[in-house]
Structures are given as C-alpha cells and as structure tokens.
Amino acid sequence: MTGTVGTKPTYGGVSRYGLIALASSLDQAGPVSRTVLDAALLHSVIGGYDPMDSTSINAPVPPVIEAARRADVEGMRIGVVKELGGEGYQPGVRDRFEESVQLLVDAGAEVVEVSCPSFEYALAAYYLILPSEASSNLAKFDAMRYGLRVLPEGVDDPSAEQVMAASRDAGFGDEVKRRIILGTYALSSGYYDAYYGSAQKVRTLISRDFAAAFEQADVLVSPTTPTTAFKIGEKVDDPLAMYLNDIATIPANLAGIPGMSLPSGLAHEDGLPTGIQILAPATKDDRLYGVGPLLAKAPELAITATGREVRA
C-alpha cells in the first residue's frame, strides 16, 4: 500500500526487549525500507538471540544478506494460496499480482496452487486473540506505577480511580479503547472458552495448514492487501473495513512464520501502489530475501519512493 519493503521476521527472531507490548504471542519487530537489500542489512543487525526476551530464538540469524545478494529462484516451488485472492480483491491488485508471479516463473520457479481452508477464520481469530492480549498488556498503564498521568478537571482531591480513568481516557485512542473493551469481554468469565479458547484452536488449524502448504512449496505468495490505500480518515467510522485489509497478512502472524511485502506496481484503476506478500517456513527468513529482489528489480513493477511507477 505504501510502495515500501516490509519484513515480519519469524516470531522470536528479533528481540522485543524495550518494545511496548501489544499482543505477546503476536508481537514482532521488523525492518521497513526502500529495497530488499536494505531490509536484509537491517534484519541482520536487529536479529539474534537476546536473553532479556524469553521468546527469543537461541539460533544464528538466517543468512538474509547473502540471500538478497544471490536472488535466485531457479527450481524453487512457489505456492499461490487459493484462499488469498479472487472475490473481494481489487482487479488492479489481482492483475499486478499475476504479473509478479509470472516474473518468478520466467526466472525459473515452478508455481503450484495450495489450499489453506482455515484461513477463512483467521481474521476472526486474530481479532479475538490480539484484543484479549492487548487488554491484559495495556492494563499496566494505570497512571500510578506506569505511563501517562492526567488529573481530572474540576476535582480538587481526585481518587486513584478518577486519575486512572482520566489518564486512560487521554492516553488511549479510540481504536485502542475499542480493542481493550473487546478483549476484556472475550476474557471475561463465561466467555473465555467460547471466544479466546476457540480462537486459539483456529490458530492451531492455521499452523497445520501452513505446514501442509510448505510440504508442497518452498515459499507462498499472495497479494498483501485486497485493495490499494484508502484516504486518511476515510474508514475511521468503519473499523471492520479496516480490519478486512489485514486478511492476507494475519495468517502469518498467527502462525509465527516470516513474511515480506514489497511493491508489485500500480493498480490501473487509481494509480496507487499494490503489494505482493511472500511467506516462508519458520526460521527460513532467508527464502524471503532470495525471492524479493527478483520482483523489486523488475523495471515494469518498480516504484520510486514517491510512489511513481518506473518503466524501462
């Protein structure tokens, strides 16, 4: 959507020590850059084991820089995810995605279609798990021991509860409040198993779908988002429409596998950037960097930092 390269490393591949926690089982820091090689260079610096993060993987950083410089897909199997495309995807997004896949075929890759039926429930599962964990993590912003403190107006001797309410009202935005309320409800007595527990079961099914898909393909590809960018503030009053834009990227977060998004040209309807997503098995982040440069270097798909298309 922004004409940039963004990478989500394998869960635990980059330390989260020092970050503000949102959803502990989902959070992962990664690079955003103009080129795949820049992302690889940054990834190699921030990746690696950190004893200060209990989820950190005690293993060497995958050879991402070498993969980005080699950029070879000869003989690689590229899996196109059946459930992440088709109806609901903007025509220009689909067209550019198909062009990108053809570039990989031209470079020597074999394309296969894979099916991940549980992806249908990924969006619902994600927006139960993330708010639930967010409501727990953000509870520490109580204005007493941690975070912003705002005194309520017109109260001479406010109680702790009044200070907490005023601070959270000022410090949390509308979307944060929405997620806290949703998560608190999902975790409440009588609803935990029905909502959060069921979402975790769906998460397991999604991981199994990925495992089966990676038996057929070395990497998976899909459009990054169903549409191009919307105007700032256009969907503020429609959070569900905002959430639906995450439909293609959410499964990777739930499974903890690495993913990369990079520009795939401009949609013919509105001239705005589209993106292609590459997914790899856990700890195989280097595969992303081996595929990405072949798409980023294609002159017919290249986009400058200003968002304008570059043609040979």
N, C-alpha and C positions, 0 to 999 in steps of 0.2 A: 504493500500500500504506500510505502514511503520511498521506494527506489533505493533502499539500502540492503546490505547483507547483515543478517542477524543469526546468531547461533545459540541454541539452548544445549549446553553440554549434557552428558549423561548425569543423572541425579547423583550427587556426591562427587562428581568430577572436579568441581570448583568449590572451594571453601565458602561457607556462608557466614563465617565468623565476622561480626561487625555490621552485618546487614540487619535491617528491621524485618522481623519475621511477619509473614502474612499467613501462609499455609505451610506448616512444617514438612508435610510429606510431598509437597509440590515445588517449593521454592528452589530456584537455581539461578545463579548469575551467569551471564554470558556476554560475549562481545557483540557490538553493533558497529559496522564500519562501512566504508565505501567499496572495498574489494574483499574477495575471499582470502587473499594472502594476508591482508591487514588483520582480518578476523583470526586467522591461524596464528599470527605472531602474538596477538593479544591473548588468545586462548592458551598458548604455550607458557605465557608469563603468569597468568592468574590460576592456571590449573595445578593440580597436585595435592598430595596429602597434607592435611592440617590437623594436628592433634587437638586443636581447640574446637573442632567441629566433629561431633560424634557420628555424623552421617558421611564424613569424608572417606573416599575410597583410598585405601593404602596400596596404591599401584602407580607405576610411572604414567605420565601424561601420554596419551596416544601420539604417534608421530604426525601431528597435524601439519606442521610446516613442510615436511618432506612430501606429504600427500598433495598439498596445494601446489607445490612447485612441479610435481610429476604430472598431475592431472591426466589420468589415464583410465578409460572405462572399457578398454578392449576386452571382450569376453565377459564383461560384468552383466549380471541379470538385474534389470530394472523392473520393479513391480509397480504397476499402476493400481492404486487402491480403488476398487469398484465403487465403494460407498462414499468416496470423497470426490464427487463430480456429478455431472448430469443436471437433473432438475434442481432449480434454485441457484445455479451458478450462472453468473452473467455471461452472455455469449462471447464477449471480448476476452474474458478471463479464460474460458474454455479454449478458445482459438489459440491464444498465446501459449497456453499450457501444452496443447498438442504440438505446436511448433517446437517447443523446448524438448519434448520427448523425442521428436524426430531428429533433433540435433544429436541427441545421445545415441540414437540408432545409427546415424551417419558416422559417429565416432567409433563404432564397433560394439556397442552394447546390444544386448538382447532384451526385448520388452515382453513382459508377461503380465497378465491381469490377475490380481489377487483379491480375495474377498475377506472382509473383516466384519461380519454381521453385527457384532456387539458395538461397533462404532455408532450405531443408531442411538444408543443410550448414553454415549459418552458425555454429551452436553449436560444432560440432566444430572448425571453422577457427579460431574465436575462442580456444578453449581449447587451441590449439596455438601460435598467434601470441603471445597475451598471456604465457603462462608462459615461452616462449622469450625474449622481450624482457625479461621480469622477471628471469630468471636472469642475464642479461647486466648489466642496470642495477643489480641489488642486489649484484653481486659486489664493488662498491666498499666495502661495509660489512665491512671486513676487520679492524677494531679496531686497525689500525696507522696508517693515514693518515686514516681517516674513520669516523665513527659511534661507537656504544657500545663500551666496553672492559670486559670482565669477566674477572677472573683465575680460573683453575680452582682448585677447592678441593683442598686436600691436596697441592699441588705447590709446592715451595719456589722452584724456578727454572724456570718454565714456558717452553717454546719458543714461537716465533711461531705455529706451527700449533696448539698447545694453547690459546693465548689466543684465536686466531681461532675455534676450534671452540666454546669456552665462550661467547664473545661472541655468536656466531650462534645458538647453542642458546638463550640467554637472550633475545636481542633479536627473533628471528623467531618468530611464532606458528605453530600447526600448519598453517593454510591457506597461509601464505607459504612454509613449508618444502615443502609439497606441490607448489606451483606451481614453485618453484625446481628441485625434482627432476624434475618433468615436463618443464620447459623445457630443462634441461641434457641430458636424454635425447633430446629432439626435435632438438637442435642437434648431437648427437654424430656423430662420423664414421661414415658408412654409413647414417645415418638422416635426415640433413638434407633431402635431396630428397624422400624418401618422406613426411616429416611436415611440416616447416616450409615446404618448397618447394611441396608440394601445397596447403597451407592458403592460401598467397599466391595460387595460381591460383584457388581458390574465391573469394577476396576480389575478384579481378578480375571474376568472373562475377556476384557480388552487386552490384558497382558498375554493371555493364551492365544488370542487372535494374532497378535504381533509375532509370537513365537512360531506359529504355523506359517505366517506370511514370509518370515525370514528363512524358512526352510525352502521356499520357492524362489526367493530373490535376495540379492546382496544388499540392496537399498530399496526403499519405497519412495514414490513421488506422488504429489497431488498439488492442486492449486493451494496457495497459502490461505487465501480468503475467498469467499464466494463472489464478492463484489470488489470494485475499486473503492477508494476512500470516499467517505461521506463528508459533508461540510461540518466545520466545527460547530458544535451545539445542536446539530440537526436532529440527533437522536437522544437528546438528554431526557426527554419525557417518555422514551420508549426503551427501557433497559433491556427488554427481551430481544429487540432488534440488535442491540449492541452485543449481547451475549452470542447471538447466532453467527456473528462474524468470527467467532473463535472455533467454529465447528470442526475445522480441518486440523487445527493445531492442538486442540485439547487432548486427543488420544495419546500423543507422545508424552504429555505432562503426566497423565495418569499412570502410564507405564514406566516412566523414568528413563526413557530412551532419548538419545540425542537427535536433534533436528536442526535444519538450516533453512532459512528462507532467503531467496535472492531474486532480483528483478528478472521478469520474463517479458519485458516490453510494455507497450502502452495499449490499453483497450481501445478498439476502434470507435466505440460509442461516445466516449467522453475524453479520450486522450490522457487518461490518468494511468499511473503505474499499476501493473499486475505483478503477482509473485508466484514463484514455484517453490514448493517445500520438498526437502529431501530428508528422509528418516533412515536411521541406521540402528543396528542392534546395540544394546548397552555396552559401553566401553569401546565401541568401534567408531568413535567420533572421526577418525581419520578418513573413513569412507566418504563422509560428507564433503570433506575438503578435496578429495580426489575427483569428485563429480562436479562440484560447484564451479571451478574455474572454466570448464568447458562451456558452460552456459553463460557465465559472466563475460567471457571474451568474444562471444558471438556478436559481430557488428550489427546484425539485424535485430538483436534483442537488447543491446546495451543502452543504459540510461545514465545520463550525467547526474551530478549531484543536484542540479537544478530541476531534475525531473524531465528534461527534454530528451527525446529519442535521438540516438546517434546511428546513422546509417552509413555503410561503406560507400 
